[in-house]
Amino acid sequence: MGADNSVAATPASPIAIARQRKGDAGVADTNLVALLTAPVPAAIAVVRLIGPAVADFAARHLSKPPRLNRCVHCNLRDGDETIDDAVAVLVDGNRLDLNLHGGPWVVEATLRLAEREGFERASWQTATDAATDLEAEVAAALPFAVTREALAILLAQPAAWEAMLARNDPAKRRLAIADRAIGYILRPPTVAIVGEPNAGKSTLLNRLAGQARSITADVPGTTRDYVTTPANLRGLIVNLVDTPGHRETTDPIETEAIARAMEVIAKADAVIELRDATAPPPNPPREGAILVWNKTDLATAPPSGVAASAATGAGIDALITKLLSALQVDDLTSSHARCWTPRQRRLIGADS
């Protein structure tokens, strides 16, 4: 008898099963056009055309023929009118990507031109190869990934979910449910910095943001209104809010600024309470806030809280670690599975 060279079938992974369930129903016999990028003004927009009419569309409306898997700089034309100078990429024989300037008129003119040429407008989900619900959810979140770490986390999710579901590890499921990183990638969290006047709140905001965004001075009450600026904290973008120092004042402008700041603080995802280590206030710290003792380059901080110096940068790494923990964001270099949609939470038995 000859050798049996057959290979035993291995169980299909959850992702593979989903692909089989969803099927490979292609769109090769249908002409479709879709905007792949977010439907908002941007520097670049990508429009994909799919179907047997792609070659004819390219011949009629591009000044240069597109090449397979190559970028071709050309003009996109509608008759004698040039819509845009575009970069065309032929993905395969019936898929063409047009990389356009992202102004609303350019995008809409391109979509309408394709419709007149017999292409049916479709969603980006239909026009991409997202074979599973998870891959579609990743694709929908990608435009919001503005840091390298955020992009890496999202791209790792299909493989991470496949491994988690295959192993059925309760610890991994609990970690996926608890971690809020991708939710905050889609909606950056607000972090309010509060404290007594002249505690160094503006200096801390500038230190975390990496730029001089808020005016600093030794005069109490310098910040008359709250100032908001984004900051990249190890790959997570947060919106920092520098609030005016809360004190008794007869200045109506400062009084109104303090009242508005209190509304922002109440809605914040996390609060940093900054205290001056050179003059510790007698009142107890704010409940639920991250207590930080500033100016530790000038005085010894009390034992509770994070000891830091916004002026020198000492203790800032410890503060960021504490803040990310308070936001329930795990190590942003980790590629473990994470939840960010109700469907995913239902899939692994969590409340939506």
C-alpha positions as CSV (number, residue, x, y, z in Angstrom):
1,M,0.0,0.0,0.0
2,G,1.2,3.5,-0.7
3,A,1.9,6.0,2.0
4,D,-1.1,7.9,3.2
5,N,-0.2,11.5,2.5
6,S,-3.6,12.9,3.6
7,V,-3.6,15.6,6.3
8,A,-6.1,15.4,9.1
9,A,-8.5,18.3,9.1
10,T,-7.9,20.8,11.9
11,P,-10.9,22.4,13.6
12,A,-11.7,25.7,12.0
13,S,-11.0,28.8,14.1
14,P,-13.8,31.1,15.1
15,I,-12.7,33.7,12.6
16,A,-12.5,31.0,9.8
17,I,-16.0,29.8,10.8
18,A,-17.3,33.3,10.5
19,R,-15.8,33.6,7.1
20,Q,-17.4,30.4,6.0
21,R,-20.7,31.5,7.5
22,K,-20.6,34.9,5.9
23,G,-19.4,33.4,2.6
24,D,-17.3,34.8,-0.2
25,A,-20.2,36.4,-2.0
26,G,-18.1,38.8,-4.2
27,V,-19.2,41.8,-6.0
28,A,-17.4,41.0,-9.3
29,D,-20.6,41.0,-11.3
30,T,-21.8,44.3,-9.7
31,N,-20.4,47.8,-10.2
32,L,-20.1,49.5,-6.8
33,V,-18.5,52.7,-5.6
34,A,-17.8,53.5,-1.9
35,L,-16.0,56.0,0.2
36,L,-13.6,54.0,2.4
37,T,-12.5,56.9,4.6
38,A,-14.5,58.9,7.2
39,P,-17.2,61.1,5.6
40,V,-15.7,64.3,6.9
41,P,-13.4,66.9,5.4
42,A,-9.8,65.7,5.5
43,A,-6.5,65.9,3.7
44,I,-7.0,62.6,1.9
45,A,-10.1,60.6,0.9
46,V,-10.2,57.2,-0.7
47,V,-12.9,56.1,-3.1
48,R,-13.0,52.5,-4.3
49,L,-14.7,51.3,-7.5
50,I,-15.4,47.6,-7.9
51,G,-16.8,45.7,-10.8
52,P,-16.4,44.8,-14.5
53,A,-16.8,48.5,-15.5
54,V,-13.6,49.6,-13.7
55,A,-11.4,49.3,-16.8
56,D,-13.8,51.4,-18.9
57,F,-14.1,54.0,-16.1
58,A,-10.3,54.3,-15.9
59,A,-9.9,54.6,-19.6
60,R,-12.6,57.3,-19.9
61,H,-11.8,59.4,-16.8
62,L,-8.1,59.0,-15.8
63,S,-5.4,60.8,-17.7
64,K,-3.0,57.8,-17.2
65,P,-3.8,54.1,-17.0
66,P,-3.7,52.7,-13.5
67,R,-1.2,49.9,-12.7
68,L,-1.6,46.8,-10.6
69,N,-0.4,47.5,-7.0
70,R,1.4,50.7,-8.1
71,C,0.6,54.3,-7.4
72,V,-0.1,56.3,-10.5
73,H,-0.4,60.1,-10.3
74,C,-3.1,61.2,-12.7
75,N,-6.0,63.6,-13.3
76,L,-9.5,62.5,-12.6
77,R,-11.7,64.0,-15.3
78,D,-15.4,64.5,-15.9
79,G,-15.5,65.3,-19.6
80,D,-13.4,68.5,-20.0
81,E,-13.4,69.3,-16.3
82,T,-10.7,68.0,-14.0
83,I,-12.2,67.0,-10.7
84,D,-8.9,66.4,-8.9
85,D,-5.3,65.3,-9.3
86,A,-5.5,61.8,-7.8
87,V,-3.3,58.8,-7.0
88,A,-4.9,55.7,-8.6
89,V,-4.1,52.2,-7.5
90,L,-5.4,49.1,-9.3
91,V,-5.9,46.6,-6.4
92,D,-6.8,43.8,-8.9
93,G,-8.6,43.5,-12.2
94,N,-11.9,44.8,-10.9
95,R,-11.0,47.0,-8.0
96,L,-9.6,50.6,-8.3
97,D,-8.8,52.9,-5.4
98,L,-8.7,56.6,-6.0
99,N,-6.8,58.6,-3.4
100,L,-8.2,62.1,-3.6
101,H,-8.0,65.4,-1.8
102,G,-10.5,65.1,1.0
103,G,-12.6,68.2,0.4
104,P,-16.4,67.5,0.3
105,W,-16.9,68.7,-3.2
106,V,-14.1,66.5,-4.7
107,V,-15.5,63.4,-2.9
108,E,-19.1,64.0,-3.9
109,A,-18.2,64.9,-7.5
110,T,-16.3,61.6,-7.8
111,L,-19.1,59.5,-6.3
112,R,-21.7,61.1,-8.6
113,L,-19.5,60.6,-11.6
114,A,-19.2,56.9,-10.8
115,E,-22.9,56.7,-10.3
116,R,-23.5,58.2,-13.8
117,E,-21.2,55.6,-15.2
118,G,-23.3,52.8,-13.7
119,F,-21.7,52.2,-10.3
120,E,-24.1,51.8,-7.4
121,R,-23.1,53.7,-4.2
122,A,-22.3,51.2,-1.4
123,S,-21.1,51.3,2.2
124,W,-17.4,50.9,3.0
125,Q,-18.3,47.5,4.6
126,T,-19.5,46.2,1.3
127,A,-16.5,47.5,-0.6
128,T,-13.9,46.0,1.7
129,D,-12.9,42.5,2.4
130,A,-14.1,42.5,6.0
131,A,-15.4,38.9,6.2
132,T,-16.4,39.0,9.8
133,D,-18.2,41.4,12.1
134,L,-15.0,42.0,14.1
135,E,-13.0,42.9,11.0
136,A,-15.7,45.4,10.0
137,E,-15.6,46.9,13.5
138,V,-11.9,47.2,13.3
139,A,-12.1,48.9,9.9
140,A,-14.7,51.4,11.3
141,A,-12.4,52.3,14.2
142,L,-9.2,52.7,12.1
143,P,-9.8,56.4,11.1
144,F,-9.8,57.3,14.8
145,A,-6.4,55.7,15.5
146,V,-4.1,58.8,15.5
147,T,-1.2,57.2,17.3
148,R,1.1,54.3,16.4
149,E,0.1,52.4,19.5
150,A,-3.7,52.9,18.8
151,L,-3.2,51.6,15.2
152,A,-1.3,48.6,16.4
153,I,-3.9,47.7,19.0
154,L,-6.7,47.8,16.4
155,L,-4.9,45.8,13.8
156,A,-4.0,43.1,16.4
157,Q,-7.7,42.5,17.4
158,P,-8.7,39.8,14.8
159,A,-5.8,37.5,15.8
160,A,-6.2,38.4,19.5
161,W,-9.9,37.6,19.5
162,E,-9.3,34.4,17.5
163,A,-6.8,33.2,20.2
164,M,-9.0,34.2,23.1
165,L,-12.1,32.5,21.8
166,A,-10.2,29.3,20.8
167,R,-8.6,29.0,24.2
168,N,-11.8,30.0,26.1
169,D,-9.7,31.6,28.9
170,P,-11.9,33.3,31.4
171,A,-9.0,35.5,32.6
172,K,-8.5,36.8,29.0
173,R,-12.2,37.5,28.6
174,R,-12.3,39.5,31.9
175,L,-9.3,41.5,30.7
176,A,-11.0,42.2,27.3
177,I,-14.2,43.4,29.0
178,A,-12.4,45.6,31.6
179,D,-9.9,47.3,29.2
180,R,-11.3,50.6,27.8
181,A,-8.4,51.5,25.5
182,I,-10.3,51.2,22.1
183,G,-13.4,52.9,23.5
184,Y,-11.1,55.9,24.4
185,I,-9.4,55.7,21.0
186,L,-12.9,56.4,19.5
187,R,-13.7,59.0,22.1
188,P,-10.7,60.5,23.9
189,P,-11.3,60.8,27.6
190,T,-11.4,64.1,29.4
191,V,-9.0,64.6,32.3
192,A,-9.6,67.6,34.5
193,I,-6.7,69.1,36.5
194,V,-8.0,70.8,39.7
195,G,-6.5,72.4,42.7
196,E,-5.9,75.6,44.7
197,P,-4.7,78.7,42.9
198,N,-1.0,78.7,42.1
199,A,-0.7,74.9,42.7
200,G,0.9,74.5,39.3
201,K,-2.0,73.2,37.3
202,S,-1.1,75.1,34.1
203,T,2.5,74.0,34.4
204,L,1.4,70.4,34.7
205,L,-0.9,70.7,31.7
206,N,2.0,72.1,29.6
207,R,4.3,69.3,30.9
208,L,1.8,66.5,29.9
209,A,0.9,68.1,26.6
210,G,4.5,68.7,25.7
211,Q,3.9,72.3,24.8
212,A,3.2,75.7,26.4
213,R,-0.6,75.6,25.9
214,S,-1.7,77.3,29.2
215,I,-0.3,80.6,30.6
216,T,1.7,80.1,33.8
217,A,2.7,82.7,36.4
218,D,3.3,82.9,40.1
219,V,0.3,85.1,40.6
220,P,-2.8,83.2,41.9
221,G,-5.8,83.3,39.6
222,T,-3.8,83.5,36.3
223,T,-6.2,80.9,34.7
224,R,-9.4,82.8,34.4
225,D,-11.2,80.2,32.2
226,Y,-10.6,76.5,31.7
227,V,-8.2,75.6,28.9
228,T,-8.5,72.3,27.0
229,T,-5.7,70.6,25.0
230,P,-5.0,67.1,23.7
231,A,-2.0,65.1,25.1
232,N,-0.5,61.9,24.0
233,L,0.0,59.7,27.0
234,R,1.9,56.6,25.9
235,G,-0.2,56.3,22.8
236,L,-3.6,57.3,24.3
237,I,-4.9,60.7,23.4
238,V,-6.6,62.5,26.3
239,N,-8.2,65.9,26.5
240,L,-6.6,67.7,29.4
241,V,-8.5,70.5,31.0
242,D,-6.7,73.2,33.1
243,T,-9.3,74.6,35.4
244,P,-9.1,77.9,37.4
245,G,-8.2,77.6,41.0
246,H,-11.3,77.3,43.2
247,R,-11.3,80.2,45.7
248,E,-13.6,82.8,47.1
249,T,-13.6,85.9,44.8
250,T,-15.6,88.9,44.1
251,D,-14.5,89.1,40.4
252,P,-17.6,88.2,38.4
253,I,-15.5,86.9,35.5
254,E,-13.5,84.6,37.7
255,T,-16.7,83.5,39.5
256,E,-18.3,82.5,36.2
257,A,-15.1,80.7,35.0
258,I,-15.1,78.6,38.3
259,A,-18.8,77.7,37.8
260,R,-18.2,76.6,34.3
261,A,-15.1,74.6,35.3
262,M,-17.2,72.7,37.9
263,E,-19.5,71.5,35.2
264,V,-16.5,70.2,33.2
265,I,-15.0,68.5,36.3
266,A,-18.3,66.8,37.0
267,K,-18.3,65.2,33.5
268,A,-14.6,64.3,33.4
269,D,-13.5,60.7,33.0
270,A,-10.7,61.3,35.5
271,V,-9.6,64.1,37.8
272,I,-6.1,65.0,38.9
273,E,-6.1,67.0,42.1
274,L,-2.9,69.0,42.3
275,R,-1.6,70.2,45.7
276,D,1.3,72.4,46.5
277,A,3.9,70.4,48.6
278,T,5.4,73.7,49.9
279,A,2.1,74.7,51.5
280,P,-0.2,71.7,52.0
281,P,-3.9,72.8,52.3
282,P,-5.7,71.7,55.4
283,N,-8.9,70.4,53.6
284,P,-9.1,66.7,52.7
285,P,-8.5,65.6,49.1
286,R,-11.3,65.3,46.6
287,E,-12.9,61.9,46.7
288,G,-12.1,59.7,43.6
289,A,-9.4,62.1,42.3
290,I,-5.8,61.2,41.7
291,L,-3.9,63.1,44.4
292,V,-0.6,64.6,43.1
293,W,1.8,66.7,45.3
294,N,3.5,69.3,43.1
295,K,6.7,71.3,43.6
296,T,8.5,68.4,45.3
297,D,11.8,69.9,43.9
298,L,11.2,72.6,46.6
299,A,9.7,70.6,49.5
300,T,9.1,67.0,50.7
301,A,5.6,65.7,49.8
302,P,3.3,64.0,52.3
303,P,3.3,60.2,52.1
304,S,-0.1,59.9,50.3
305,G,-0.5,60.5,46.6
306,V,2.0,60.9,43.8
307,A,5.1,63.0,44.4
308,A,5.9,65.1,41.3
309,S,7.4,68.3,40.0
310,A,5.6,69.8,37.0
311,A,8.6,72.2,36.6
312,T,11.3,69.5,36.4
313,G,9.3,66.5,35.2
314,A,10.0,64.4,38.2
315,G,7.2,61.9,39.0
316,I,5.4,62.5,35.8
317,D,5.8,58.9,34.6
318,A,4.3,57.6,37.8
319,L,1.4,60.0,37.4
320,I,0.7,58.8,33.8
321,T,0.8,55.2,35.0
322,K,-1.7,56.1,37.8
323,L,-3.9,58.0,35.3
324,L,-4.1,55.2,32.7
325,S,-4.9,52.7,35.5
326,A,-7.8,55.0,36.7
327,L,-9.1,55.1,33.1
328,Q,-9.0,51.3,33.0
329,V,-6.5,51.3,30.1
330,D,-4.1,48.4,30.1
331,D,-0.6,48.5,28.7
332,L,-1.0,50.1,25.2
333,T,1.9,48.0,23.9
334,S,-0.1,44.8,24.6
335,S,-2.0,43.2,21.8
336,H,-4.5,41.3,23.9
337,A,-8.2,41.2,22.9
338,R,-10.3,44.2,23.9
339,C,-14.0,45.0,23.8
340,W,-15.4,48.2,22.4
341,T,-18.9,47.3,21.0
342,P,-22.1,45.9,22.5
343,R,-21.9,43.0,20.1
344,Q,-18.5,42.0,21.3
345,R,-19.6,42.2,25.0
346,R,-22.7,40.0,24.2
347,L,-20.4,37.5,22.4
348,I,-18.3,36.9,25.5
349,G,-21.2,37.1,28.0
350,A,-20.8,40.7,29.3
351,D,-23.5,43.2,29.7
352,S,-23.9,45.5,26.7
